[in-house]
Amino acid sequence: MSAFNVLKPNHFMLGLDFHDALIPPSPKPIPLIPHTVFAPMEGYVGAASVSRAAKVKVEFVDALKRGTDIGIGIPHVGANLLLPLVIAGSGSKSYFGANTVRLEGVGIAVGVLKTQNINLNCGGSTSPPTPTGLVMAPSTVRAGMTQGDLAAGLLHMVAEGTIQYGIGLGLGLIGDGPIEGVLQLLLGYVIGTPLGYSFKGGVLGPLYEKIGKGHDAIADYFNDPSRRVFM
Protein backbone atom coordinates (compact mmCIF):
# COMPACT_ATOMS: atom_id res chain seq x y z
CA MET A 1 0.00 0.00 0.00
CA SER A 2 1.38 3.40 -0.96
CA ALA A 3 1.98 6.00 1.71
CA PHE A 4 0.68 9.56 1.80
CA ASN A 5 2.32 12.36 3.75
CA VAL A 6 0.38 13.44 6.81
CA LEU A 7 -0.58 17.10 7.07
CA LYS A 8 0.93 19.41 9.67
CA PRO A 9 0.00 22.90 10.92
CA ASN A 10 3.11 24.42 9.35
CA HIS A 11 2.42 23.07 5.88
CA PHE A 12 1.61 25.86 3.44
CA MET A 13 -1.38 26.32 1.14
CA LEU A 14 -1.08 28.34 -2.07
CA GLY A 15 -4.12 28.66 -4.25
CA LEU A 16 -6.38 30.59 -6.58
CA ASP A 17 -9.90 31.42 -5.39
CA PHE A 18 -12.76 32.85 -7.42
CA HIS A 19 -14.88 35.51 -5.74
CA ASP A 20 -17.46 38.16 -6.49
CA ALA A 21 -15.45 41.38 -6.81
CA LEU A 22 -16.54 45.00 -6.62
CA ILE A 23 -14.27 46.80 -9.07
CA PRO A 24 -15.06 50.43 -9.87
CA PRO A 25 -16.57 51.80 -12.01
CA SER A 26 -18.86 48.74 -12.04
CA PRO A 27 -21.74 49.38 -9.59
CA LYS A 28 -22.25 45.67 -8.95
CA PRO A 29 -19.90 42.82 -8.01
CA ILE A 30 -18.47 40.81 -10.88
CA PRO A 31 -18.48 37.02 -10.35
CA LEU A 32 -15.59 34.59 -10.75
CA ILE A 33 -12.74 37.06 -10.35
CA PRO A 34 -9.49 35.19 -9.49
CA HIS A 35 -7.71 35.94 -6.20
CA THR A 36 -4.33 34.57 -5.16
CA VAL A 37 -4.48 33.06 -1.65
CA PHE A 38 -1.85 31.75 0.75
CA ALA A 39 -1.68 30.60 4.36
CA PRO A 40 -0.20 27.92 6.61
CA MET A 41 -2.56 25.12 7.58
CA GLU A 42 -2.77 26.55 11.11
CA GLY A 43 -3.97 29.87 9.72
CA TYR A 44 -3.01 33.32 10.90
CA VAL A 45 -5.65 33.95 13.55
CA GLY A 46 -5.85 30.66 15.43
CA ALA A 47 -9.12 29.69 13.79
CA ALA A 48 -11.25 27.21 15.73
CA SER A 49 -11.81 25.30 12.47
CA VAL A 50 -8.20 24.03 12.49
CA SER A 51 -8.56 20.42 13.73
CA ARG A 52 -5.47 19.49 15.73
CA ALA A 53 -4.91 16.21 17.53
CA ALA A 54 -4.66 16.84 21.27
CA LYS A 55 -2.09 14.13 22.02
CA VAL A 56 -0.46 13.11 18.73
CA LYS A 57 2.65 14.82 17.37
CA VAL A 58 4.12 14.60 13.87
CA GLU A 59 7.72 15.76 13.63
CA PHE A 60 7.28 17.66 16.92
CA VAL A 61 4.09 19.50 15.91
CA ASP A 62 0.40 18.60 16.27
CA ALA A 63 -1.02 16.14 13.79
CA LEU A 64 -4.07 17.36 11.87
CA LYS A 65 -7.37 15.54 11.52
CA ARG A 66 -9.28 15.03 8.29
CA GLY A 67 -11.64 17.96 7.84
CA THR A 68 -9.26 20.57 9.17
CA ASP A 69 -9.95 24.05 7.78
CA ILE A 70 -7.54 27.00 7.64
CA GLY A 71 -10.58 29.16 8.31
CA ILE A 72 -10.97 32.91 8.52
CA GLY A 73 -8.23 35.40 7.82
CA ILE A 74 -6.68 33.83 4.70
CA PRO A 75 -4.96 36.65 2.76
CA HIS A 76 -6.45 37.25 -0.68
CA VAL A 77 -4.72 39.26 -3.38
CA GLY A 78 -6.97 40.72 -6.05
CA ALA A 79 -8.66 43.89 -7.27
CA ASN A 80 -11.73 43.89 -5.05
CA LEU A 81 -13.21 46.49 -2.69
CA LEU A 82 -14.94 43.63 -0.87
CA LEU A 83 -11.62 42.02 0.19
CA PRO A 84 -12.16 42.64 3.95
CA LEU A 85 -15.42 40.67 3.79
CA VAL A 86 -13.89 37.95 1.62
CA ILE A 87 -11.00 37.50 4.07
CA ALA A 88 -13.33 37.54 7.09
CA GLY A 89 -15.34 34.69 5.56
CA SER A 90 -12.49 32.66 4.08
CA GLY A 91 -11.92 28.92 4.27
CA SER A 92 -9.71 26.16 2.89
CA LYS A 93 -10.65 22.63 3.94
CA SER A 94 -8.83 19.28 3.73
CA TYR A 95 -11.15 16.35 3.00
CA PHE A 96 -8.73 13.47 2.56
CA GLY A 97 -7.60 11.24 5.41
CA ALA A 98 -6.26 7.81 6.23
CA ASN A 99 -9.14 6.45 8.25
CA THR A 100 -7.20 3.41 9.40
CA VAL A 101 -5.26 5.88 11.58
CA ARG A 102 -7.73 7.64 13.86
CA LEU A 103 -6.98 10.74 15.92
CA GLU A 104 -9.66 11.03 18.59
CA GLY A 105 -12.08 9.18 16.32
CA VAL A 106 -11.27 11.04 13.08
CA GLY A 107 -8.91 9.93 10.31
CA ILE A 108 -5.52 11.61 10.16
CA ALA A 109 -5.32 14.22 7.38
CA VAL A 110 -3.05 13.29 4.47
CA GLY A 111 -1.99 14.68 1.12
CA VAL A 112 -4.07 13.02 -1.60
CA LEU A 113 -1.22 13.63 -4.09
CA LYS A 114 1.19 11.96 -1.65
CA THR A 115 3.44 15.00 -1.09
CA GLN A 116 0.73 17.61 -1.73
CA ASN A 117 -2.94 17.93 -0.93
CA ILE A 118 -5.87 19.50 -2.72
CA ASN A 119 -8.02 21.71 -0.50
CA LEU A 120 -11.50 23.01 -1.25
CA ASN A 121 -11.27 26.81 -1.11
CA CYS A 122 -13.97 29.38 -0.51
CA GLY A 123 -16.05 31.14 -3.18
CA GLY A 124 -18.69 33.85 -3.19
CA SER A 125 -22.44 34.32 -3.46
CA THR A 126 -22.33 33.53 -7.19
CA SER A 127 -18.83 31.99 -7.35
CA PRO A 128 -18.71 28.35 -6.19
CA PRO A 129 -15.96 26.99 -3.95
CA THR A 130 -13.24 25.28 -5.97
CA PRO A 131 -10.62 22.56 -5.27
CA THR A 132 -7.84 25.02 -6.06
CA GLY A 133 -5.85 25.12 -2.84
CA LEU A 134 -2.56 23.24 -3.19
CA VAL A 135 -0.95 22.27 0.12
CA MET A 136 2.77 21.55 0.05
CA ALA A 137 3.19 18.69 2.52
CA PRO A 138 6.81 17.57 3.03
CA SER A 139 6.98 15.00 5.82
CA THR A 140 8.79 11.85 6.89
CA VAL A 141 5.58 10.59 8.53
CA ARG A 142 3.14 8.84 6.21
CA ALA A 143 -0.12 6.92 6.37
CA GLY A 144 -1.88 4.63 3.91
CA MET A 145 -5.21 5.36 2.23
CA THR A 146 -7.75 2.94 0.86
CA GLN A 147 -10.13 3.14 -2.06
CA GLY A 148 -12.84 4.00 0.45
CA ASP A 149 -10.78 6.82 1.95
CA LEU A 150 -10.37 8.38 -1.49
CA ALA A 151 -14.02 7.92 -2.48
CA ALA A 152 -15.23 9.25 0.87
CA GLY A 153 -13.01 12.31 0.59
CA LEU A 154 -14.21 13.12 -2.91
CA LEU A 155 -17.88 12.65 -2.02
CA HIS A 156 -17.48 14.69 1.16
CA MET A 157 -15.86 17.53 -0.81
CA VAL A 158 -18.60 17.52 -3.45
CA ALA A 159 -21.39 17.41 -0.84
CA GLU A 160 -20.11 20.27 1.28
CA GLY A 161 -19.01 22.28 -1.75
CA THR A 162 -22.54 22.03 -3.12
CA ILE A 163 -24.04 23.08 0.22
CA GLN A 164 -21.60 25.99 0.45
CA TYR A 165 -22.56 27.16 -3.03
CA GLY A 166 -26.27 26.85 -2.22
CA ILE A 167 -25.84 28.91 0.94
CA GLY A 168 -23.94 31.52 -1.05
CA LEU A 169 -26.68 31.74 -3.67
CA GLY A 170 -29.29 32.09 -0.94
CA LEU A 171 -27.42 34.80 0.92
CA GLY A 172 -26.77 36.56 -2.37
CA LEU A 173 -30.50 37.26 -2.67
CA ILE A 174 -30.06 39.84 0.11
CA GLY A 175 -28.18 42.11 -2.26
CA ASP A 176 -24.75 42.74 -3.63
CA GLY A 177 -23.42 45.97 -2.12
CA PRO A 178 -20.92 46.34 0.75
CA ILE A 179 -23.67 46.71 3.37
CA GLU A 180 -25.45 43.64 2.06
CA GLY A 181 -22.09 41.86 2.08
CA VAL A 182 -21.70 42.51 5.80
CA LEU A 183 -25.20 41.13 6.42
CA GLN A 184 -24.42 38.06 4.30
CA LEU A 185 -21.26 37.44 6.34
CA LEU A 186 -23.07 37.74 9.67
CA LEU A 187 -25.85 35.41 8.55
CA GLY A 188 -23.21 32.99 7.29
CA TYR A 189 -21.69 32.86 10.77
CA VAL A 190 -25.11 32.09 12.28
CA ILE A 191 -26.14 29.51 9.67
CA GLY A 192 -22.79 27.76 9.80
CA THR A 193 -21.06 27.10 6.51
CA PRO A 194 -18.82 24.13 5.65
CA LEU A 195 -15.86 26.38 4.91
CA GLY A 196 -14.20 28.78 7.26
CA TYR A 197 -16.67 30.09 9.75
CA SER A 198 -19.71 29.64 11.98
CA PHE A 199 -20.78 30.17 15.58
CA LYS A 200 -20.14 26.76 17.20
CA GLY A 201 -21.23 24.92 14.08
CA GLY A 202 -24.16 27.18 13.38
CA VAL A 203 -27.69 26.09 12.59
CA LEU A 204 -26.48 23.54 10.05
CA GLY A 205 -23.80 22.06 12.31
CA PRO A 206 -25.74 18.79 12.85
CA LEU A 207 -26.00 18.31 9.08
CA TYR A 208 -22.24 18.59 8.63
CA GLU A 209 -21.75 16.16 11.50
CA LYS A 210 -23.96 13.61 9.71
CA ILE A 211 -22.04 14.11 6.48
CA GLY A 212 -18.82 13.45 8.41
CA LYS A 213 -20.26 10.21 9.78
CA GLY A 214 -21.22 9.22 6.25
CA HIS A 215 -17.61 9.81 5.22
CA ASP A 216 -16.46 7.43 7.97
CA ALA A 217 -19.04 4.80 7.01
CA ILE A 218 -17.86 4.73 3.39
CA ALA A 219 -14.22 4.63 4.39
CA ASP A 220 -14.73 1.93 7.02
CA TYR A 221 -16.49 -0.33 4.53
CA PHE A 222 -13.45 -0.33 2.27
CA ASN A 223 -10.81 -0.36 4.98
CA ASP A 224 -10.67 -4.13 4.91
CA PRO A 225 -7.17 -5.01 3.57
CA SER A 226 -8.70 -7.10 0.78
CA ARG A 227 -10.30 -3.97 -0.68
CA ARG A 228 -7.22 -1.73 -0.74
CA VAL A 229 -6.21 -0.50 -4.18
CA PHE A 230 -3.08 1.52 -3.36
CA MET A 231 -0.62 -1.37 -3.29
Contacts in CASP RR format, 6 or more apart in sequence:
PFRMAT RR
TARGET T0000
AUTHOR 0000-0000-0000
METHOD contacts of the structure
MODEL  1
MSAFNVLKPNHFMLGLDFHDALIPPSPKPIPLIPHTVFAPMEGYVGAASV
SRAAKVKVEFVDALKRGTDIGIGIPHVGANLLLPLVIAGSGSKSYFGANT
VRLEGVGIAVGVLKTQNINLNCGGSTSPPTPTGLVMAPSTVRAGMTQGDL
AAGLLHMVAEGTIQYGIGLGLGLIGDGPIEGVLQLLLGYVIGTPLGYSFK
GGVLGPLYEKIGKGHDAIADYFNDPSRRVFM
1 144 0 8 1.000
1 146 0 8 1.000
1 228 0 8 1.000
1 230 0 8 1.000
1 231 0 8 1.000
2 114 0 8 1.000
2 144 0 8 1.000
2 145 0 8 1.000
2 230 0 8 1.000
2 231 0 8 1.000
3 114 0 8 1.000
3 142 0 8 1.000
3 143 0 8 1.000
3 144 0 8 1.000
4 96 0 8 1.000
4 97 0 8 1.000
4 98 0 8 1.000
4 110 0 8 1.000
4 111 0 8 1.000
4 112 0 8 1.000
4 114 0 8 1.000
4 142 0 8 1.000
4 143 0 8 1.000
4 144 0 8 1.000
4 145 0 8 1.000
5 110 0 8 1.000
5 111 0 8 1.000
5 114 0 8 1.000
5 115 0 8 1.000
5 137 0 8 1.000
5 138 0 8 1.000
5 139 0 8 1.000
5 141 0 8 1.000
5 142 0 8 1.000
6 58 0 8 1.000
6 63 0 8 1.000
6 64 0 8 1.000
6 98 0 8 1.000
6 108 0 8 1.000
6 109 0 8 1.000
6 110 0 8 1.000
6 111 0 8 1.000
6 137 0 8 1.000
6 139 0 8 1.000
6 141 0 8 1.000
6 142 0 8 1.000
6 143 0 8 1.000
7 41 0 8 1.000
7 63 0 8 1.000
7 64 0 8 1.000
7 68 0 8 1.000
7 94 0 8 1.000
7 109 0 8 1.000
7 110 0 8 1.000
7 111 0 8 1.000
7 117 0 8 1.000
7 135 0 8 1.000
7 137 0 8 1.000
7 139 0 8 1.000
8 41 0 8 1.000
8 58 0 8 1.000
8 59 0 8 1.000
8 61 0 8 1.000
8 62 0 8 1.000
8 63 0 8 1.000
8 64 0 8 1.000
8 137 0 8 1.000
8 139 0 8 1.000
9 40 0 8 1.000
9 41 0 8 1.000
9 42 0 8 1.000
9 50 0 8 1.000
9 52 0 8 1.000
9 61 0 8 1.000
9 62 0 8 1.000
9 64 0 8 1.000
10 40 0 8 1.000
10 41 0 8 1.000
10 42 0 8 1.000
10 61 0 8 1.000
11 40 0 8 1.000
11 41 0 8 1.000
11 135 0 8 1.000
11 136 0 8 1.000
11 137 0 8 1.000
11 138 0 8 1.000
11 139 0 8 1.000
12 38 0 8 1.000
12 39 0 8 1.000
12 40 0 8 1.000
12 41 0 8 1.000
12 135 0 8 1.000
12 136 0 8 1.000
13 37 0 8 1.000
13 38 0 8 1.000
13 39 0 8 1.000
13 40 0 8 1.000
13 41 0 8 1.000
13 70 0 8 1.000
13 92 0 8 1.000
13 119 0 8 1.000
13 133 0 8 1.000
13 134 0 8 1.000
13 135 0 8 1.000
13 136 0 8 1.000
14 36 0 8 1.000
14 37 0 8 1.000
14 38 0 8 1.000
14 133 0 8 1.000
14 134 0 8 1.000
14 136 0 8 1.000
15 36 0 8 1.000
15 37 0 8 1.000
15 38 0 8 1.000
15 121 0 8 1.000
15 132 0 8 1.000
15 133 0 8 1.000
15 134 0 8 1.000
16 34 0 8 1.000
16 35 0 8 1.000
16 36 0 8 1.000
16 37 0 8 1.000
16 130 0 8 1.000
16 132 0 8 1.000
16 133 0 8 1.000
17 34 0 8 1.000
17 35 0 8 1.000
17 37 0 8 1.000
17 76 0 8 1.000
17 121 0 8 1.000
17 122 0 8 1.000
17 123 0 8 1.000
17 130 0 8 1.000
17 132 0 8 1.000
18 31 0 8 1.000
18 32 0 8 1.000
18 33 0 8 1.000
18 34 0 8 1.000
18 35 0 8 1.000
18 123 0 8 1.000
18 124 0 8 1.000
18 127 0 8 1.000
18 128 0 8 1.000
18 130 0 8 1.000
18 132 0 8 1.000
19 33 0 8 1.000
19 35 0 8 1.000
19 76 0 8 1.000
19 80 0 8 1.000
19 82 0 8 1.000
19 86 0 8 1.000
19 122 0 8 1.000
19 123 0 8 1.000
19 124 0 8 1.000
19 127 0 8 1.000
20 29 0 8 1.000
20 30 0 8 1.000
20 31 0 8 1.000
20 32 0 8 1.000
20 33 0 8 1.000
20 82 0 8 1.000
20 124 0 8 1.000
20 125 0 8 1.000
20 126 0 8 1.000
20 127 0 8 1.000
20 176 0 8 1.000
21 29 0 8 1.000
21 30 0 8 1.000
21 33 0 8 1.000
21 35 0 8 1.000
21 78 0 8 1.000
21 79 0 8 1.000
21 80 0 8 1.000
21 81 0 8 1.000
21 82 0 8 1.000
22 28 0 8 1.000
22 29 0 8 1.000
22 30 0 8 1.000
22 80 0 8 1.000
22 81 0 8 1.000
22 82 0 8 1.000
22 177 0 8 1.000
22 178 0 8 1.000
23 30 0 8 1.000
23 33 0 8 1.000
23 79 0 8 1.000
23 80 0 8 1.000
23 81 0 8 1.000
24 81 0 8 1.000
28 176 0 8 1.000
28 177 0 8 1.000
29 82 0 8 1.000
29 125 0 8 1.000
29 126 0 8 1.000
29 176 0 8 1.000
29 177 0 8 1.000
31 124 0 8 1.000
31 126 0 8 1.000
31 127 0 8 1.000
32 126 0 8 1.000
32 127 0 8 1.000
33 78 0 8 1.000
33 79 0 8 1.000
33 80 0 8 1.000
33 127 0 8 1.000
34 78 0 8 1.000
35 76 0 8 1.000
35 77 0 8 1.000
35 78 0 8 1.000
35 80 0 8 1.000
35 86 0 8 1.000
36 76 0 8 1.000
36 77 0 8 1.000
36 78 0 8 1.000
37 74 0 8 1.000
37 75 0 8 1.000
37 76 0 8 1.000
37 77 0 8 1.000
37 90 0 8 1.000
37 92 0 8 1.000
37 121 0 8 1.000
37 133 0 8 1.000
38 74 0 8 1.000
38 75 0 8 1.000
39 70 0 8 1.000
39 73 0 8 1.000
39 74 0 8 1.000
39 75 0 8 1.000
39 92 0 8 1.000
40 70 0 8 1.000
41 50 0 8 1.000
41 64 0 8 1.000
41 68 0 8 1.000
41 70 0 8 1.000
41 94 0 8 1.000
41 135 0 8 1.000
42 50 0 8 1.000
42 70 0 8 1.000
43 50 0 8 1.000
43 70 0 8 1.000
43 71 0 8 1.000
43 73 0 8 1.000
43 74 0 8 1.000
44 73 0 8 1.000
44 74 0 8 1.000
44 75 0 8 1.000
45 72 0 8 1.000
45 73 0 8 1.000
47 69 0 8 1.000
47 70 0 8 1.000
47 71 0 8 1.000
47 72 0 8 1.000
47 73 0 8 1.000
47 196 0 8 1.000
49 68 0 8 1.000
49 69 0 8 1.000
49 70 0 8 1.000
49 71 0 8 1.000
49 72 0 8 1.000
49 91 0 8 1.000
49 93 0 8 1.000
49 196 0 8 1.000
49 197 0 8 1.000
50 64 0 8 1.000
50 68 0 8 1.000
50 69 0 8 1.000
50 70 0 8 1.000
50 71 0 8 1.000
51 64 0 8 1.000
51 65 0 8 1.000
51 66 0 8 1.000
51 67 0 8 1.000
51 68 0 8 1.000
51 69 0 8 1.000
51 106 0 8 1.000
51 109 0 8 1.000
52 62 0 8 1.000
52 63 0 8 1.000
52 64 0 8 1.000
52 65 0 8 1.000
52 68 0 8 1.000
53 62 0 8 1.000
53 63 0 8 1.000
53 64 0 8 1.000
53 65 0 8 1.000
53 103 0 8 1.000
53 104 0 8 1.000
53 108 0 8 1.000
54 104 0 8 1.000
55 104 0 8 1.000
56 62 0 8 1.000
56 63 0 8 1.000
56 103 0 8 1.000
56 108 0 8 1.000
57 63 0 8 1.000
58 139 0 8 1.000
58 141 0 8 1.000
59 139 0 8 1.000
59 140 0 8 1.000
59 141 0 8 1.000
63 103 0 8 1.000
63 108 0 8 1.000
63 109 0 8 1.000
64 94 0 8 1.000
64 108 0 8 1.000
64 109 0 8 1.000
65 103 0 8 1.000
65 104 0 8 1.000
65 106 0 8 1.000
65 107 0 8 1.000
65 108 0 8 1.000
65 109 0 8 1.000
66 94 0 8 1.000
66 95 0 8 1.000
66 96 0 8 1.000
66 97 0 8 1.000
66 99 0 8 1.000
66 106 0 8 1.000
66 107 0 8 1.000
66 108 0 8 1.000
66 109 0 8 1.000
66 110 0 8 1.000
66 153 0 8 1.000
66 215 0 8 1.000
67 93 0 8 1.000
67 94 0 8 1.000
67 95 0 8 1.000
67 106 0 8 1.000
67 109 0 8 1.000
68 93 0 8 1.000
68 94 0 8 1.000
68 109 0 8 1.000
69 91 0 8 1.000
69 92 0 8 1.000
69 93 0 8 1.000
69 94 0 8 1.000
69 195 0 8 1.000
69 196 0 8 1.000
70 90 0 8 1.000
70 91 0 8 1.000
70 92 0 8 1.000
70 93 0 8 1.000
70 119 0 8 1.000
70 196 0 8 1.000
71 89 0 8 1.000
71 90 0 8 1.000
71 91 0 8 1.000
71 92 0 8 1.000
71 195 0 8 1.000
71 196 0 8 1.000
71 197 0 8 1.000
72 87 0 8 1.000
72 88 0 8 1.000
72 89 0 8 1.000
72 90 0 8 1.000
72 91 0 8 1.000
72 196 0 8 1.000
72 197 0 8 1.000
73 87 0 8 1.000
73 88 0 8 1.000
73 89 0 8 1.000
73 90 0 8 1.000
74 87 0 8 1.000
74 90 0 8 1.000
74 91 0 8 1.000
74 92 0 8 1.000
74 122 0 8 1.000
75 87 0 8 1.000
76 83 0 8 1.000
76 86 0 8 1.000
76 87 0 8 1.000
76 90 0 8 1.000
80 86 0 8 1.000
81 178 0 8 1.000
82 178 0 8 1.000
82 181 0 8 1.000
85 178 0 8 1.000
85 181 0 8 1.000
85 182 0 8 1.000
85 184 0 8 1.000
85 185 0 8 1.000
86 122 0 8 1.000
86 124 0 8 1.000
88 185 0 8 1.000
88 197 0 8 1.000
89 122 0 8 1.000
89 185 0 8 1.000
89 196 0 8 1.000
89 197 0 8 1.000
90 122 0 8 1.000
90 195 0 8 1.000
90 196 0 8 1.000
90 197 0 8 1.000
91 121 0 8 1.000
91 122 0 8 1.000
91 195 0 8 1.000
91 196 0 8 1.000
91 197 0 8 1.000
92 119 0 8 1.000
92 120 0 8 1.000
92 121 0 8 1.000
92 122 0 8 1.000
92 133 0 8 1.000
92 195 0 8 1.000
92 196 0 8 1.000
93 119 0 8 1.000
93 120 0 8 1.000
93 157 0 8 1.000
93 160 0 8 1.000
93 194 0 8 1.000
93 195 0 8 1.000
93 196 0 8 1.000
94 109 0 8 1.000
94 111 0 8 1.000
94 117 0 8 1.000
94 119 0 8 1.000
94 135 0 8 1.000
95 119 0 8 1.000
95 120 0 8 1.000
95 153 0 8 1.000
95 154 0 8 1.000
95 156 0 8 1.000
95 157 0 8 1.000
95 160 0 8 1.000
95 215 0 8 1.000
96 109 0 8 1.000
96 110 0 8 1.000
96 111 0 8 1.000
96 112 0 8 1.000
96 117 0 8 1.000
96 118 0 8 1.000
96 145 0 8 1.000
96 149 0 8 1.000
96 150 0 8 1.000
96 153 0 8 1.000
97 107 0 8 1.000
97 108 0 8 1.000
97 109 0 8 1.000
97 110 0 8 1.000
97 111 0 8 1.000
97 143 0 8 1.000
97 145 0 8 1.000
97 149 0 8 1.000
97 153 0 8 1.000
98 107 0 8 1.000
98 108 0 8 1.000
98 110 0 8 1.000
98 143 0 8 1.000
98 144 0 8 1.000
98 145 0 8 1.000
98 149 0 8 1.000
99 107 0 8 1.000
99 146 0 8 1.000
99 148 0 8 1.000
99 149 0 8 1.000
99 152 0 8 1.000
99 216 0 8 1.000
99 219 0 8 1.000
99 220 0 8 1.000
99 223 0 8 1.000
100 143 0 8 1.000
100 144 0 8 1.000
100 146 0 8 1.000
100 149 0 8 1.000
100 223 0 8 1.000
101 107 0 8 1.000
101 108 0 8 1.000
101 143 0 8 1.000
101 144 0 8 1.000
102 108 0 8 1.000
108 143 0 8 1.000
109 117 0 8 1.000
110 117 0 8 1.000
110 137 0 8 1.000
110 142 0 8 1.000
110 143 0 8 1.000
110 144 0 8 1.000
110 145 0 8 1.000
111 117 0 8 1.000
111 118 0 8 1.000
111 135 0 8 1.000
111 137 0 8 1.000
112 118 0 8 1.000
112 145 0 8 1.000
112 150 0 8 1.000
115 136 0 8 1.000
115 137 0 8 1.000
115 138 0 8 1.000
116 134 0 8 1.000
116 135 0 8 1.000
116 136 0 8 1.000
116 137 0 8 1.000
117 134 0 8 1.000
117 135 0 8 1.000
117 137 0 8 1.000
118 131 0 8 1.000
118 133 0 8 1.000
118 134 0 8 1.000
118 135 0 8 1.000
119 131 0 8 1.000
119 133 0 8 1.000
119 134 0 8 1.000
119 135 0 8 1.000
120 129 0 8 1.000
120 130 0 8 1.000
120 131 0 8 1.000
120 133 0 8 1.000
120 157 0 8 1.000
120 160 0 8 1.000
120 161 0 8 1.000
120 195 0 8 1.000
121 129 0 8 1.000
121 130 0 8 1.000
121 131 0 8 1.000
121 132 0 8 1.000
121 133 0 8 1.000
121 195 0 8 1.000
122 129 0 8 1.000
122 164 0 8 1.000
122 195 0 8 1.000
122 196 0 8 1.000
123 129 0 8 1.000
123 130 0 8 1.000
123 164 0 8 1.000
123 165 0 8 1.000
123 195 0 8 1.000
124 168 0 8 1.000
125 168 0 8 1.000
125 169 0 8 1.000
125 170 0 8 1.000
125 171 0 8 1.000
125 172 0 8 1.000
125 176 0 8 1.000
125 184 0 8 1.000
126 168 0 8 1.000
126 169 0 8 1.000
126 172 0 8 1.000
128 161 0 8 1.000
128 164 0 8 1.000
128 165 0 8 1.000
129 161 0 8 1.000
129 164 0 8 1.000
129 165 0 8 1.000
129 195 0 8 1.000
131 157 0 8 1.000
144 230 0 8 1.000
145 230 0 8 1.000
146 219 0 8 1.000
146 222 0 8 1.000
146 223 0 8 1.000
146 227 0 8 1.000
146 228 0 8 1.000
146 229 0 8 1.000
146 230 0 8 1.000
147 222 0 8 1.000
147 227 0 8 1.000
147 228 0 8 1.000
147 229 0 8 1.000
147 230 0 8 1.000
148 218 0 8 1.000
148 219 0 8 1.000
148 221 0 8 1.000
148 222 0 8 1.000
148 223 0 8 1.000
148 227 0 8 1.000
149 219 0 8 1.000
149 222 0 8 1.000
149 223 0 8 1.000
151 218 0 8 1.000
151 219 0 8 1.000
151 222 0 8 1.000
152 214 0 8 1.000
152 215 0 8 1.000
152 216 0 8 1.000
152 218 0 8 1.000
152 219 0 8 1.000
153 215 0 8 1.000
153 219 0 8 1.000
155 215 0 8 1.000
155 218 0 8 1.000
156 211 0 8 1.000
156 212 0 8 1.000
156 215 0 8 1.000
159 211 0 8 1.000
160 194 0 8 1.000
160 195 0 8 1.000
160 208 0 8 1.000
160 211 0 8 1.000
161 194 0 8 1.000
161 195 0 8 1.000
163 193 0 8 1.000
163 194 0 8 1.000
163 204 0 8 1.000
163 207 0 8 1.000
164 193 0 8 1.000
164 194 0 8 1.000
164 195 0 8 1.000
167 188 0 8 1.000
167 191 0 8 1.000
167 192 0 8 1.000
167 193 0 8 1.000
168 184 0 8 1.000
171 184 0 8 1.000
171 187 0 8 1.000
171 188 0 8 1.000
172 180 0 8 1.000
172 184 0 8 1.000
174 180 0 8 1.000
174 181 0 8 1.000
174 183 0 8 1.000
174 184 0 8 1.000
174 187 0 8 1.000
175 181 0 8 1.000
175 184 0 8 1.000
188 197 0 8 1.000
188 198 0 8 1.000
189 197 0 8 1.000
189 198 0 8 1.000
189 199 0 8 1.000
189 202 0 8 1.000
190 198 0 8 1.000
190 199 0 8 1.000
190 202 0 8 1.000
190 203 0 8 1.000
191 198 0 8 1.000
191 202 0 8 1.000
191 203 0 8 1.000
191 204 0 8 1.000
192 198 0 8 1.000
192 199 0 8 1.000
192 201 0 8 1.000
192 202 0 8 1.000
192 203 0 8 1.000
192 204 0 8 1.000
192 205 0 8 1.000
193 204 0 8 1.000
194 208 0 8 1.000
198 204 0 8 1.000
198 205 0 8 1.000
201 208 0 8 1.000
221 227 0 8 1.000
222 228 0 8 1.000
END
